[in-house]
Structures are given as C-alpha cells and as structure tokens.
Amino acid sequence: MKPTLQILQEKTGLERADIEELTKVTTQLQLMADLYGADIFLDCLVRGRSDQAVVVAEAKPRTSRSLYTESFTGKLILKDNEPGVFAAFQTGKYITGTRAITNEKVTVEQKVLPVFRDDKVIGVLILEQDISNQIRQEKKLRRIRKTAEDLSETLWEVTVAETDLPTLIQEGVILCNEEGLFSYVNPKAREMLKELDQPIPQIGTPLSAFCFGVFDSVVADAQAKGVSREELQFDENAMSIKAISVQKKNRFKGVVLLLRDITELRKKEKQLRIQSTVIREIHHRVKNNLQTISSLLQLQLRRVQSEENRKVFQDTINRIRSIALVHETLSQKGIEFVELNGLMERVVSMIVHTMSPPEKKINFKVYGVKVVLPSNKAIAVALILNELIQNCLDHAFVNQNEGYIEVIVQKEKDCLNIGVRDNGCGFDPKNHSGHTLGTRIVTTLVEKELNGHLEYINSDGTQVNFSFKHSS
C-alpha cells in the first residue's frame, strides 16, 4: 500500500500547498474515526478527471467494529458508484443521507464533507456508519403504521357495512366522516343517549349541532393528536367519550367515537370519598378520646406522691399517646395504612422529650427503608417501640450524661426487621428478667400480634431486634 504523500503526488493534480494541507488533515483521521465510531476516508480527484477519485488515506475506528476488512487506500472511486462524493466535489456542499450496501451486506449511511483551501475543494472527507439497526426500526415502524391503517380501515368498513359486529360491542360506537358529519350510530350508542335524555344523532347531520358542540371539539382534538378523551356530566349521569382518528395513507378519513356509561363508576368513587371522610372522622374522634384520657391521667399524676406510682402513670400515659399517634395519622390520611417511618419518628421523639432526665442529653435517629403497614400492625409496632425506648431511658444511661438511641428498619424478602439500639451500659444476661410489665408487653405484641421473633443482644450497649412477615 502506497503512502498518502506518494498517492497525492502521483495520482492527483494538486499543488504542493494543497498536498501539505491534506497531509495535515490525515493526521486527524484516526481521532475522528474513534470519536464517531465510523470508517473515515479522504478522497481526491484523479489528475485530469472529474468522474474518478482516489482514496488517499483512511482510518478504521478502534471504538467500534469497522465496516470493512480490506484497505481502500490507493483505490479508484467511480462517479457512478459514489454520486454523493462527486456531488460534494462539484458543489462544495456537505452531503448527507446517502445510503449504500457494502460487500459485507451491511447498510451504511454516508456523510461527505468538502476540504477547502483558498475557496477551492481539494478533497472530501467521507464518514460511513452502520445503520442496520436504524433500518430495522424503520421497517418495524412502517409495518406498525400499515397494521394500524389496515385495522382502522377494517373497523371502518365493518361498521359502515352495518354487520352484526357493532351490536356485539358493549360500548357505544359512532362514526363521523372527514367532513365532520355523522355516518353511523350503533344500537348501544342509541340506547345510552336515550337513557341520558339526549337526542339521537341523525346520519348526515354535523357534529357541531350535537351535545353543545362537545363531540365536534373531541373530534377536532383527535384529528390533531390521534386520540382524544372527554367526560360529560348529565345531572346524576356521566359518560366518557374516546375519539380515535382513522387514517389511511396519511389521509384523514374520519373518527371513531366510543361512548361508555361511567355513571356507576363515578357513584362508587363518590361513595368511597364519603367513606374515607367518615373513617377519617372516626379516627379523629378516637384520637381525641385517647388524648382526653391521657390528659386526665396527667392531671391525676400531679397528685401522686410515690415515685413508683408516678412511673406507672407516666408509662401508661405514653402507651395511650403512642396509640393516639397512629389514629392521628389515620385521621389525616383517611386510609387504613400508616407510613411506619414517620410514625416511629414521632413516637421516639415523644418518649425522649417526656421521659429523659433534664440533666442528660439524649439524641436519637430513625432511619432505614420506607414501609407502609396496616393500622393494627402499626399500633403494635408503636407500642413495642414505646416500651423499648422507655427501657433505654430507664436503664441504659444510668452513669452517662449523654446517650444515643437509633431505630433501624430493614427489609429482607418478605420479612421486616426493626432494631432498637443504644450506646448505654448494656445488661447482664444472668440478671435479665422477662417478667417486667414492659418486657411482657413487648413479647406478647411481637409473638401474638405480629407473629414475629424477638431477640436481645448485649454488645456495646443494648440492641433489641424484632422481625415479622410483611409483604409490600
């Protein structure tokens, strides 16, 4: 294979300055080939010929597969085989969009860029890329478009022919032609409009004269977008309208209108909204009642002198408040499910701020995966958390001025794991008793209410883990 400089000197009629300019261009060919992931060629006209060119340099991409296994440097290019290349030589314009099939049966797209010196075209850069995937997508799109047109035409012809098919459709079907006139109304559509006390469209009448021009508006929207939807309200009744534009060979042929009675659907939605409001109100009243009980106990607490009895009262108040927090959340959301992380954050914050000794600084953090639980499980988790946090505050930081509590939520397959950990003094397993009221409450709730597993760990403080099945 001859070097570029020799080919330029022997095959072309270019001046010395032209050859020097093209030699500079050849130093950038590999960079361009790698950047575009394409084969790059530099062609120049053969001396004395306007219908022949010669490949003076080339570069194969190192960032993707080359389209060619052989080298073309030094080979002649004929005008009949590469019209885009010679058009660039003749016009001095950038040529793109030319497609060809290589000897390896690969479809390529060619882009040709003229190389100038002093307003004279001295060569052309040719970029060739594999567009086989693009061709396949274009063919697929054409098949889909043709299928859609054939389907639309079939639907149109079947309904216009007034066969039995439209009578079997459970939706109202109305056809209008390209002139905006009604051309067909199936029995179901007539029945629906009659039940809504609306006039039946007559064949040949304009859409604008029906339903206050709503049909006309929907059809115009469908013609612009392909598909359009609208909902009409007639006193207590509701009807949805779906308009589908029918095209054939990119020509608008008409619109298929599908009518559906959604009265019962809207009534059920209204009933659900009312039920949701009622449920929210019930939870709100339960929350208020619990807060009233909590306030009464709080008043009674002020008269209690015994420290032991005061502790019992405060523990009871915190349990009631934890349950109240769940009902407060439900009263705001109006559903029977609770976002667990936010609830736990509020429970921990409440216990820490009401039970921490004033001389101690206790920090806490709740983190982990976001989980939603049914209200009954949320109440159980809130009560368990209440007992565990109170236990931390009572026993973990006896000889510490500062303490840290963290609550971690983890999800493993269909199991939810919740851990409560402190950096306190830990506990002696020999002296650990499961007979205190708080411990019995935690054990009962985990095992009976959640059907879960409970675990105590003594390591750099105390960690209590409980897990139960939960499918998200």
C-alpha positions in Angstrom: 0.0 0.0 0.0 1.5 3.3 -1.1 1.8 6.1 1.5 -0.6 9.1 1.3 2.1 11.6 0.1 3.1 9.4 -2.8 -0.5 8.8 -3.9 -1.2 12.6 -3.8 1.9 13.3 -5.9 1.3 10.5 -8.4 -2.5 10.4 -8.8 -3.7 14.0 -8.3 -3.1 17.3 -10.0 -2.9 19.2 -6.6 -0.4 21.9 -5.9 2.3 21.5 -3.2 0.3 23.7 -0.8 -2.8 21.6 -1.3 -0.9 18.4 -0.6 0.5 20.0 2.6 -3.0 20.9 3.7 -4.3 17.4 3.1 -1.4 15.9 4.9 -2.3 17.8 8.0 -5.9 16.6 7.6 -4.7 12.9 7.5 -3.1 13.3 11.0 -6.6 13.8 12.4 -8.4 10.9 10.6 -7.8 8.3 13.4 -9.1 10.7 16.1 -12.3 11.3 14.0 -12.8 7.6 13.3 -12.5 6.8 17.1 -14.8 9.7 18.0 -17.6 8.9 15.6 -17.1 5.1 15.7 -17.1 5.2 11.9 -14.8 4.5 9.0 -13.2 7.7 7.6 -11.8 8.1 4.1 -10.1 11.0 2.4 -10.7 11.1 -1.4 -9.2 13.4 -4.1 -10.0 13.8 -7.8 -7.7 12.0 -10.2 -5.5 14.3 -12.3 -7.5 15.5 -15.3 -10.7 13.6 -14.4 -13.9 14.8 -12.9 -15.5 11.3 -12.8 -12.8 9.5 -10.9 -11.4 9.9 -7.4 -8.7 8.1 -5.5 -8.7 7.2 -1.8 -5.5 8.8 -0.4 -6.0 7.9 3.3 -8.3 6.0 5.6 -8.9 5.3 9.3 -10.8 2.4 10.9 -12.4 3.0 14.3 -10.9 1.5 17.4 -14.0 2.2 19.4 -16.4 0.1 17.4 -16.3 -2.6 14.6 -15.1 -1.4 11.2 -17.4 -2.0 8.2 -14.6 -3.3 6.1 -11.9 -6.0 6.3 -9.8 -4.7 3.4 -7.9 -1.4 2.8 -9.1 1.0 0.2 -6.1 3.4 0.2 -4.9 3.9 -3.4 -8.1 2.5 -5.0 -10.1 4.4 -7.6 -13.6 5.6 -7.0 -16.1 6.0 -9.9 -18.8 8.6 -10.1 -21.5 6.1 -10.9 -20.7 4.2 -7.7 -20.3 7.2 -5.4 -22.6 10.0 -6.6 -22.5 11.7 -3.1 -18.8 12.1 -3.2 -18.7 13.7 -6.6 -21.6 15.9 -5.7 -19.5 17.3 -2.9 -16.6 17.9 -5.2 -18.8 19.7 -7.7 -21.0 21.8 -5.3 -18.6 22.3 -2.4 -21.6 21.4 -0.1 -21.9 19.0 2.8 -23.7 15.9 1.6 -25.6 13.6 4.0 -28.2 10.9 3.9 -26.7 8.8 1.1 -27.2 5.1 1.8 -25.5 2.1 0.4 -24.9 -1.7 1.0 -21.3 -2.8 1.4 -19.8 -6.0 0.0 -20.3 -7.4 3.5 -24.0 -6.8 3.1 -24.1 -4.0 5.7 -26.3 -1.0 5.2 -24.3 2.2 5.7 -25.1 5.9 5.7 -22.5 8.2 4.1 -21.7 11.7 5.1 -19.3 13.7 2.8 -17.6 16.9 3.9 -15.5 19.0 1.4 -12.0 20.1 2.3 -11.2 23.6 1.2 -8.0 25.7 0.6 -8.5 29.2 -0.7 -12.2 28.5 -1.6 -11.2 25.5 -3.7 -12.3 22.0 -3.0 -9.1 19.9 -2.7 -10.6 16.8 -1.3 -13.5 15.3 0.6 -13.8 13.5 3.9 -16.2 10.6 3.9 -17.7 9.2 7.1 -19.5 5.8 6.8 -21.6 4.4 9.7 -23.5 1.2 10.1 -27.3 2.0 10.2 -28.6 -1.6 10.1 -30.4 -1.2 13.4 -32.0 2.1 12.2 -33.1 0.4 9.0 -34.7 -2.4 11.1 -36.5 0.1 13.3 -37.8 2.0 10.2 -39.1 -1.2 8.7 -40.8 -2.1 12.0 -42.4 1.3 12.2 -43.7 1.0 8.7 -45.2 -2.4 9.5 -46.8 -1.0 12.6 -48.2 2.0 10.7 -49.6 -0.2 7.9 -51.1 -2.6 10.5 -52.8 0.4 12.2 -54.1 1.7 8.9 -55.4 -1.8 7.9 -57.1 -2.2 11.3 -58.7 1.2 11.1 -59.9 0.5 7.6 -61.3 -2.8 8.6 -63.1 -1.3 11.5 -64.4 1.4 9.3 -65.6 -0.9 6.6 -67.2 -3.4 9.0 -69.1 -0.8 10.9 -70.2 1.1 7.8 -71.4 -2.1 6.3 -73.7 -2.5 9.4 -72.7 -6.1 10.1 -73.6 -7.7 13.4 -70.1 -6.8 14.9 -71.1 -3.3 16.3 -74.1 -4.8 18.0 -71.8 -7.1 20.0 -69.6 -4.3 21.3 -70.5 -3.2 24.8 -69.6 0.4 24.1 -71.5 2.9 22.1 -69.9 3.4 18.6 -70.4 6.5 16.5 -68.6 7.2 13.2 -68.1 10.5 11.6 -66.6 11.2 8.2 -63.8 13.6 7.1 -66.4 16.3 6.6 -67.5 16.2 10.3 -70.9 14.5 9.6 -72.4 11.6 11.5 -72.2 8.4 9.3 -73.0 5.6 11.7 -74.5 5.2 15.2 -74.7 1.6 16.7 -77.6 0.4 18.8 -75.7 0.6 22.1 -74.9 4.3 21.5 -78.5 5.0 20.7 -79.6 3.2 23.9 -77.0 5.1 26.0 -78.0 8.5 24.6 -81.7 7.7 25.1 -81.1 6.9 28.8 -79.3 10.2 29.2 -82.3 12.0 27.6 -80.1 13.2 24.7 -81.1 13.4 21.1 -80.0 10.6 18.8 -77.6 11.8 16.0 -79.1 11.6 12.6 -76.9 10.3 9.7 -75.6 13.2 7.7 -76.0 15.9 10.4 -73.0 17.8 11.7 -71.3 17.0 15.0 -71.4 20.7 15.9 -75.2 20.5 16.3 -75.0 17.8 18.9 -74.3 17.9 22.7 -73.5 21.6 22.6 -70.6 21.0 20.2 -68.7 18.8 22.6 -68.4 16.0 20.0 -67.1 18.4 17.5 -64.4 19.6 19.9 -63.4 16.0 20.8 -63.1 15.0 17.1 -61.0 18.1 16.3 -58.7 17.2 19.1 -58.4 13.6 17.9 -57.7 14.7 14.4 -54.7 16.7 15.8 -53.4 14.2 18.4 -54.7 10.8 17.1 -56.7 10.0 20.3 -58.8 12.3 22.5 -60.9 11.8 25.6 -63.7 13.8 27.2 -66.1 13.2 30.0 -69.7 14.6 30.0 -72.0 15.0 33.0 -75.7 14.9 32.6 -77.3 15.6 36.1 -76.5 12.4 38.0 -75.3 10.5 34.9 -71.8 10.5 33.4 -70.4 9.4 30.1 -66.9 9.1 28.7 -66.1 9.8 25.1 -63.0 8.4 23.4 -62.3 9.6 19.9 -59.8 7.7 17.6 -58.7 9.3 14.4 -58.9 7.0 11.3 -56.0 7.5 8.8 -55.3 5.8 5.6 -52.1 6.5 3.6 -51.6 9.7 5.8 -55.1 10.9 4.8 -57.7 11.7 7.4 -60.7 9.5 6.8 -62.9 10.1 9.8 -63.2 9.5 13.6 -64.5 6.5 15.6 -66.2 7.7 18.8 -66.5 5.2 21.6 -69.1 6.0 24.3 -69.1 4.5 27.8 -71.6 4.9 30.6 -69.5 5.6 33.7 -72.3 6.7 36.0 -71.9 3.7 38.4 -68.1 4.2 38.4 -68.5 7.8 39.5 -71.1 6.9 42.1 -68.8 4.3 43.6 -65.9 6.9 43.6 -68.2 9.3 45.4 -69.2 6.6 48.0 -65.5 5.9 48.6 -64.8 9.5 49.2 -67.7 9.7 51.7 -66.5 6.5 53.4 -63.0 7.9 53.5 -64.2 11.1 55.2 -66.2 9.1 57.7 -63.2 6.9 58.5 -61.0 9.9 59.0 -63.6 11.4 61.3 -63.8 8.2 63.4 -60.0 8.1 63.7 -60.0 11.8 64.7 -62.6 11.2 67.4 -60.7 8.1 68.7 -57.5 10.2 68.8 -59.3 13.0 70.7 -60.8 10.5 73.2 -57.3 9.0 73.8 -55.8 12.4 74.3 -58.6 13.2 76.8 -57.8 10.1 78.8 -54.1 10.9 78.6 -54.8 14.4 79.9 -57.0 13.1 82.8 -54.2 10.7 83.8 -51.7 13.5 83.5 -53.8 15.6 86.0 -54.0 12.6 88.3 -50.3 12.1 88.0 -49.7 15.5 89.7 -51.4 14.3 92.9 -49.4 11.0 93.1 -46.6 11.2 95.6 -45.0 7.8 95.3 -42.2 7.7 92.7 -43.0 4.2 91.8 -46.7 5.0 91.2 -45.7 8.1 89.2 -43.6 5.9 86.9 -46.6 3.5 86.3 -48.8 6.5 85.5 -46.3 8.0 83.1 -45.7 4.7 81.3 -49.5 4.3 80.9 -49.8 7.8 79.5 -47.0 7.2 77.0 -48.7 4.0 75.8 -52.0 5.8 75.3 -50.2 8.6 73.4 -48.4 6.1 71.1 -51.8 4.6 70.1 -53.2 8.1 69.7 -50.4 8.9 67.3 -51.5 6.1 65.0 -55.1 7.3 65.0 -53.9 10.8 64.3 -52.0 9.6 61.3 -55.0 7.7 60.0 -57.3 10.7 60.6 -55.1 12.7 58.3 -54.6 10.2 55.5 -58.1 8.7 55.5 -56.8 5.1 54.8 -56.2 2.0 56.9 -52.4 2.1 56.3 -49.7 4.0 58.0 -46.3 5.2 56.8 -44.2 3.5 59.5 -41.0 5.6 59.5 -42.8 8.9 60.2 -44.9 7.3 62.9 -41.8 5.8 64.6 -40.0 9.2 64.4 -42.9 10.8 66.3 -43.2 8.0 68.9 -39.4 8.2 69.7 -39.4 12.0 69.8 -42.4 12.0 72.2 -40.9 9.4 74.6 -37.4 11.0 74.6 -38.7 14.5 75.3 -41.2 13.5 78.0 -39.1 10.8 79.8 -35.5 12.0 79.5 -34.0 13.3 82.8 -33.4 17.0 82.4 -29.7 16.7 83.3 -29.0 14.2 80.5 -28.6 14.8 76.7 -30.2 12.0 74.7 -30.0 12.1 70.9 -31.9 9.7 68.6 -32.2 8.8 64.9 -34.7 6.8 63.0 -33.7 5.5 59.5 -34.0 2.7 57.0 -36.3 1.6 54.3 -39.7 3.2 53.8 -42.5 0.9 54.9 -46.3 1.1 55.0 -48.2 -1.1 57.5 -51.9 -1.8 58.2 -53.2 0.1 61.2 -53.4 -2.9 63.5 -49.7 -3.7 62.9 -48.8 -0.1 63.1 -50.3 0.2 66.6 -48.4 -2.9 67.7 -45.1 -1.5 66.5 -45.8 1.9 68.1 -46.4 0.2 71.5 -43.4 -2.0 71.2 -41.3 1.0 70.3 -42.7 2.9 73.2 -41.7 0.2 75.7 -38.2 -0.3 74.2 -37.4 3.5 74.2 -38.7 3.8 77.8 -36.5 0.9 78.8 -33.4 2.7 77.2 -34.1 5.9 79.1 -34.7 4.0 82.4 -31.7 1.7 82.4 -29.1 2.4 79.6 -27.7 5.8 80.6 -27.5 5.5 84.4 -23.9 6.5 84.6 -23.8 8.7 81.5 -24.6 12.4 80.9 -25.1 11.8 77.2 -26.7 8.9 75.2 -27.7 7.9 71.7 -30.6 5.8 70.5 -31.1 4.6 67.0 -34.0 2.8 65.3 -33.2 0.9 62.2 -35.8 -0.5 59.7 -34.6 -3.2 57.2 -36.5 -5.3 54.7 -35.4 -8.8 53.7 -37.6 -10.5 51.1 -41.0 -10.8 52.8 -39.7 -10.1 56.3 -39.4 -6.7 58.1 -36.7 -6.3 60.7 -36.8 -3.4 63.2 -33.9 -2.9 65.6 -33.6 -0.5 68.6 -30.0 0.1 69.8 -28.4 2.3 72.4 -24.8 3.1 73.5 -25.5 2.6 77.2 -24.2 0.3 79.8 -25.7 -2.9 78.3 -27.3 -5.6 80.5 -26.2 -8.7 82.4 -27.8 -11.7 80.7 -27.9 -13.5 84.1 -29.9 -10.8 85.7 -32.1 -10.2 82.6 -35.7 -10.9 83.6 -38.6 -11.2 81.2 -41.2 -10.7 83.9 -41.5 -6.9 84.0 -44.6 -5.4 82.6 -42.8 -3.7 79.7 -41.0 -6.8 78.7 -44.2 -8.9 78.8 -46.0 -6.3 76.6 -43.2 -6.3 74.0 -43.1 -10.2 74.0 -46.8 -10.5 73.7 -47.1 -7.9 70.9 -44.3 -9.4 68.9 -45.3 -13.0 69.2 -49.1 -12.8 69.4 -50.0 -9.6 67.4 -47.2 -9.7 64.8 -46.5 -13.4 64.8 -42.8 -12.4 64.9 -39.5 -13.1 66.6 -37.8 -11.1 69.4 -34.1 -11.0 70.1 -31.9 -9.2 72.8 -28.2 -8.5 72.1 -25.7 -7.2 74.6 -22.8 -5.6 72.6 -21.5 -2.0 73.2 -24.9 -1.2 74.7 -28.2 -3.0 74.2 -29.8 -3.9 70.9 -33.3 -5.4 70.6 -34.4 -6.7 67.3 -37.9 -7.9 66.3 -39.0 -9.2 63.0 -42.2 -10.3 61.4 -43.6 -11.2 57.9 -44.6 -8.2 55.7 -45.3 -8.3 52.0 -45.0 -4.9 50.3 
